[in-house]
């Protein structure tokens, strides 16, 4: 089911959406819808990551350190 709602988008952003739509052979509505879905999914994933980190007692500064450690370990395994 589709509901019609008006969203106001700055002209520069609309121009970018339209350019992507043309390049992909899609409508601006299709590109905007997929972009919104992707952005909302990403926000949900970030929220879950923050909740997981908090439940493990990590502070924001710890997260970058843990990511760097993981990447270092992973790089060493892939050599």
TAGIPE-V797855 format. One record per run of one state. SS is the DSSP state (~ for helix, > for strand, _ for the rest). FROM is the first residue (numbers start at 1). TO is the last residue. Records with the same first field share a line. If there is no record, write none. Layout:
SS = FROM-TO + FROM-TO
This chain:
_ = 1-10 + 25-27 + 56-59 + 78-79
~ = 11-24 + 28-55 + 60-77
